Amino acid sequence: MAIKILREGKAIFKTSIGDENNQINLKTAFYNPKMKLNRDIAVGLLNALCRWNKEQIKVLEPLAATGVRSIRFALEVACVSLVKANDVSKRAYEVLKQNIELNGLKEKILPYNYEANFFMLLLRGKKEYFDYIDIDPFGSPIYYIDSSIKVIKSKGIIAVTATDTAALCGVYPDVCLRRYDAVSTKTSFQHEVGLRILMGSIARHAVKHEVGVEFLLSYAEGNHYRTYFTIHRGKASCRETLEKIGYTIYCKKCFWRKTIKRNLEFNLKHCPRCSEKTVYLGPLWTASLGHEKMCESLMSSAQKEGVPVSKKYFSLLANLKREVEGTPTYYNLHSICSRLKISPAKKSLVIDYLRNKGFKAVETHFDPYSIKTNASIQEVEEAVFNVKT
């Protein structure tokens, strides 16, 4: 059986190499086609970065697997001058080398075979720093944050993927506490909680190294969370970062919630609306998920560079543009209607009602049955009741 040549973007690659007549000797590297959108957005962001800086950039991918992401960076982003691609697996390393050769990129992508943290610290020892680092592991990325911060240039960008969403969003709260030192529980807005816990943990790791963070774009898609952030060195930036870490207080009974800064209002042990015991979620990131201009740049870069992307690419970014700088947490209308024992309200009507009342209200990419608004739970319930009557 012949080894298949796969295509993604401008890259061609294999996931296996070796003796086709003896399957036992095949060397195989992991490839997840469902993460193509993740890689499309990364390519779009780097192209946007090229237009802003107009300089050559160095890229590091410490968990490269087949190398498809690194190959796409080298082929689809004009200002990428060098990519260092690494994987701890000897099998993946062999596949990576052949894929680099297959695309004629031996001068532009350099392959390595080390444990990811060791490799980054080795680069730090050589005083080698990068403009962009992509951390895309299987599971939690938090183990690689400290090392990546050590080899990123000032104002460089680090991209982080987390696939341990069940831990982050409260399905496995003990795992979340161990990995991220944060409390999570299942809520009607659990995916935003999970993403914000990831962001908050990254921020807390960063300030230990005397750097602050600025999140450029963060989202949940499929079975993963993704965030891009840049670092700023200095005590002032650290203070600003710490001020954006806090908690969301939540009542499971009536869905009341409030997001607070750290060390404030820790006496809210009972819901002011129904007197039920509250849950403190976090520490988590309380500020914006990114910037509207970043979403605009990503959409325009795909069009200008002719990158073959899906409709989902533009749909996701259009949703993100509306909500990234909005209020933390979203309201699941089905959950609210179920608690009120009424049939589901139409989302568009609820949004229109709230806007007519002077509130901000938009759809959210987190959940197709939810909205983001600065209205309170009482005001959302009022909207639901009024559009149903």
HUGI-V932726 format. One record per run of one state. SS is the DSSP state (A for helix, B for strand, O for the rest). FROM is the first residue (numbers start at 1). TO is the last residue. Records with the same first field share a line. If there is no record, write none. Layout:
BEGIN
SS=FROM-TO  FROM-TO
END
This chain:
BEGIN
O=1-5  9-10  14-15  18-22  26-26  29-32  54-56  62-67  77-79  87-89  103-108  113-115  126-129  137-141  151-151  163-164  169-172  181-182  184-189  208-210  222-223  234-234  243-244  251-256  262-269  271-276  278-278  286-291  306-310  324-330  340-346  357-360  364-369  374-376  389-389
B=6-8  11-13  16-17  27-28  57-61  80-86  109-112  130-136  152-162  183-183  211-221  224-233  245-250  257-261  270-270  277-277  279-285  331-332  361-363  370-373
A=23-25  33-53  68-76  90-102  116-125  142-150  165-168  173-180  190-207  235-242  292-305  311-323  333-339  347-356  377-388
END
